[in-house]
Amino acid sequence: MQITMAGRGCLISHLGFRADARRLEAQTNLLSNPSFEEPYSNGAAQGWGRWHEEAAKVADCAGRYSVQPKWGPEFNGAIILDGARSQAVGNQFDTWRGGVVQDVAVTAGTTYRFSAGLASHLE
């Protein structure tokens, strides 16, 4: 299974972020490249970094494990919420934990709202 980060963002990372249109008028998007547009570097959209957690595979498959996923641009327009691209992260056969991340400056005591759009598909 591959997870595609699609859409536009409002504040935080890991998947595609889509801000509530009714609230956009009063908000400023704090993300850089919230639609995950090109260029991509090492599989991550400009302004985004990759993250993942690995856990070794046990020989008898008795325990949980996870491998490094693959990162890259998504080209399937049917699942892209905003812009020409979105972020794809996934692995076809093994379990994985990972995504994309971006640091955002925030102010203590301020309330922030974020939302995300996701799509998944088998390749």
C-alpha positions in Angstrom: 0.0 0.0 0.0 1.2 3.5 -0.7 -0.1 6.6 1.1 -0.2 9.8 -0.9 0.1 13.1 0.8 -2.3 15.2 -1.2 -3.7 18.7 -1.1 -2.9 21.9 0.5 -1.8 22.4 4.1 -2.3 24.6 7.0 0.3 24.1 9.7 1.8 20.7 10.0 3.3 17.8 8.1 3.1 14.1 7.5 0.3 14.0 4.9 -1.4 16.3 2.6 -2.9 19.2 4.4 -6.1 20.8 3.4 -7.3 23.8 5.2 -11.0 24.4 5.8 -12.0 26.9 3.1 -14.5 28.6 5.5 -11.6 29.5 7.8 -8.9 30.4 5.3 -9.9 34.0 5.1 -8.8 34.7 8.7 -5.7 32.5 8.6 -2.2 32.5 7.2 -0.8 29.2 6.1 2.4 28.6 8.0 3.7 25.8 5.8 6.2 26.1 3.0 5.0 24.4 -0.1 1.8 23.0 1.4 0.7 21.4 -1.9 3.9 19.4 -2.2 4.9 20.9 -5.6 8.2 20.3 -7.4 11.1 20.2 -7.2 11.7 17.0 -5.1 15.0 16.2 -3.4 15.7 12.7 -2.3 12.0 11.9 -2.7 10.6 14.8 -0.6 8.9 17.9 -1.9 10.8 21.2 -1.6 10.6 22.5 1.9 9.9 19.1 3.4 12.1 16.5 5.1 11.8 12.8 5.2 11.3 10.8 8.5 10.9 7.1 9.2 11.4 4.6 12.0 12.8 1.1 11.4 12.5 -2.0 13.5 14.5 -5.1 12.5 12.6 -8.0 11.0 12.7 -11.1 13.3 13.8 -14.3 11.5 10.6 -16.2 12.3 8.4 -13.1 11.7 7.1 -13.4 15.3 7.6 -9.7 16.1 6.6 -6.4 14.6 9.0 -4.8 12.2 9.1 -1.9 9.9 11.3 -0.9 6.9 12.2 2.4 5.3 9.5 3.5 2.9 10.0 5.1 -0.5 9.3 8.8 -1.1 8.5 10.6 -4.3 6.0 12.8 -6.2 2.5 11.5 -6.9 1.4 12.0 -10.5 -2.2 10.5 -10.3 -4.4 13.6 -10.8 -7.4 11.7 -9.5 -6.1 11.7 -6.0 -4.3 15.1 -5.9 -6.3 17.6 -4.0 -4.5 20.8 -4.9 -1.8 21.8 -7.4 0.0 19.6 -9.9 1.7 17.1 -7.5 1.4 15.6 -4.0 3.7 13.7 -1.8 3.8 9.9 -2.0 5.2 7.7 0.8 4.9 4.0 1.0 6.1 0.5 0.5 4.4 -2.3 -1.4 5.2 -5.4 0.7 6.7 -4.7 4.1 5.3 -2.7 6.9 6.6 0.9 7.3 6.4 4.0 9.4 7.4 7.3 7.9 6.3 10.4 6.1 7.4 14.0 5.6 8.0 16.7 8.2 8.4 20.4 8.3 9.4 22.7 11.2 7.0 25.6 11.7 7.5 28.6 14.0 4.6 29.1 16.4 3.8 31.4 19.2 3.3 30.0 22.8 -0.3 30.4 23.9 -1.7 30.7 20.4 -4.2 28.2 19.1 -3.5 26.7 15.7 -5.7 24.6 13.5 -4.5 22.1 10.9 -6.1 19.6 8.7 -4.9 16.9 6.2 -6.1 15.1 3.2 -5.0 11.5 2.5 -5.4 9.0 -0.2 -4.2 5.4 -0.4 -3.9 3.0 -3.3 -2.3 -0.3 -4.2 0.3 -0.3 -7.0 
